[in-house]
């Protein structure tokens, strides 16, 4: 499977994405042909090689001949829907612009249909969004992943005046995405870059296990003092069966709580999205026996699960850190057996499948038929 990984250590913008994908081999002629068939405005794309802190990168500029009139959502939607683009590209482009318009509407407290975009809805934004999606399609990328996103700092001049970085619409688009600021006092992540990122990226975190085949460098417009203003895109083959993901590990020591609470707590945490919850007996200060509560969580569920632990336990603090884990492919299949239909968890590794009967199903059979549970597991297991 061919995948891409975006290194957003200098942020991300539409022109940086186009530059990096062009650097990877997406032909400018292919983009222009498809874009000019879809967009009514007169424009041209200029591509040049530049250096950022001594590192070679591709810079893309969109030059518009007939102005950059602001547009409403209905204009953008009609343009995309009536274009000759592939359905998959149309669908993603509409998703990107829907996110942009909804973010602007929320920030300004108006309806999406009343938003009138200026900088964002200009033809160069349409080229950035549609061009990026055309590149992903041309390069046959099956999945896109990304690092945490450097947003920069300071202030940026907009049609609404001087705004803090990240600008309000950018911040809205980055909800649920891991971000940070390295202290660079510039706008490193633009609304267009954030909107595209939100739609194309499957997961954020450290680089997945992959065999790197190509690396593209897309240059930003500014020359930064602190670091190269470059978006790196790694393309390669995902290592089979790696199926990696980033999880958050949370843990806390408890020595003064009624142990009856744990059953209720564990059930609630699992119901609310915890991937795993387990208890470990420990010896704490003053030689007190205690319990180490550990749970695994997806990034987006971290705050919700922390709130549950604080509300339901006597703990005064929670430790947490990110960890990578590899998981095997699995799914649930129902099979006909000598005991009737039973659900099995099917796990696959290197083409070999293993079947594990679902505990609740075989527990019920064991009770109904008076068969020892361990005998039932032995007869149905693989």
Buried (B, 14 or more C-beta within 10 A) or exposed (E): EBBBBBBBBBBBBBBBBBBBBBBBEBEBEBBBEBBBEBBEBEBEBEBEEBBBBEBEBBBBBBEBEEEBEBBBBEBBBEBBEEBEBEEEBBEBBBBBBBBBBBBBBBBEEEEBEEBEBEBBBBBBBBBBBBBBBBBBBBBEBEBBBBBBBBBBBBBBEBEEEEBEBBBBBBBBBBEEBBBEBBEBBBBBBBBBBBBBBBBBBEBBBEBBBBEEEBBBBBBBEBEBEEBBBBBBBBBBEBBEBEBBBBBBBBBBBBBEBEEEEBEEBBEBBEEEBBBEBEBEEEEBEEEEEBBBBBBBBBBEBBEEBBEBBBEBBEBEEBEBEBEEEEEEEEEEEEEEBEBEEBBBBBBEEEEEEBBBBBEEBBEEBBEEEEBEEEEBBEEBEE
